Amino acid sequence: MSYSDFCNLLGLGLRAGKYELGSMACEKAAKRGRLFLLLLDESSAPRTIKNYHSLCQENGVELLMMPPGSFQAQTGFAYQVVGVKDEQFAKALIDKMNRP
């Protein structure tokens, strides 16, 4: 699958309501066990990346680093942190990102 397929899936997830958007919403959802995947923009500050890496490890959430601005380019929302609430949708995103 291509990167454009991954981006299309990102847009579909937004329309389907599969995301928690923003840092506070993602932190709460991760601590409550409601996230399966966390998408973090690579342009985030090193401390932010470290904090979310720790949060994901502590709560069993998969972390996927996104190219800078990719979520905003696909959806129009300027979030650095996006959480995926649906397990099957998270697996599909990971699968599309890992395929050449």
N, C-alpha and C positions, 0 to 999 in steps of 0.2 A: 504494500500500500504506500501511497505517496504522502508527502507532508500535506498536500491539499486535501486529501481524504481525512486526515487527522483534523485539519482546521474546519472542514465541513461538519465533522462530528461534534466539535466544540460548539458551533453555532446551533446545532440541533439540540444539544444538551441545555443550552440557555433557554431556548423556546419551550423545552419540555419541563423546565423547573428542576433540573437535576443538580443545581449548584447552590453552595453557600458562597456569597460574594463578600470579600473584605476580610480583614484580619480578625476583628472581634468575633464575627459570626463563625469563621473557620475554627478559631481557638475553642469556642464554646462547643461547637459540634464535635470536634475531635475529642475533647475531654469527656463528652457524653457518649462516645462510641458511635456517632452517627455519620462519620466520614470514612470512606474507603480509599480515597485518593486525594492528595493535595497537590495542586499545580502552583508552582512558585516561579515567578519571573526571574531569569538569570541576572537581570540588572539590579536586583535588590541588594541592599547593603550587606556586607559580610556578616554582621551581627544578626541581621534578620534571617539570613539563610541558616546560620548556626542555630538560632532559636527554633525555627520551624523544623529543622532536622531533628533536634532533640524532642520536640513536641510529637513528631511523627513516630519516632522510635518508642517513646513512652506509651503511646496509645495505639500502636499497631497499624498505623496509617502509611500507605505507600506514598512516597514523595517523588514527584516528577518535575524536573527543572524545564522550564519553557524558554524558548528564545525570546530575547527582549522585545516587548511590545506585541507578541503574537496574539494574546487574548484580546487586547484592545483592537488590533487590526481586524480580527475575525468578528467580534461582537459589538464593538463600539463602546465598551465599558473599560475604563482605565484602572482595573484592579490588578494589584501585584500578586494577590493571594486568592486562589479559587479552590473551594472544596467540592468534591464530587460525593453526593449523598447516596447514589444508587450503585450497588455492588456490580451488577452486570454492565452498567454503563462505564464504570471505572475500569473493569477488565477490558472492555472494548477499546477504550482510549489507550491503555497501556499496550495492548496488542498492536494497534495501529501505529503507535510511536516507535515500537521496537522492530517493526518490519521494514526491510529496505525498500 
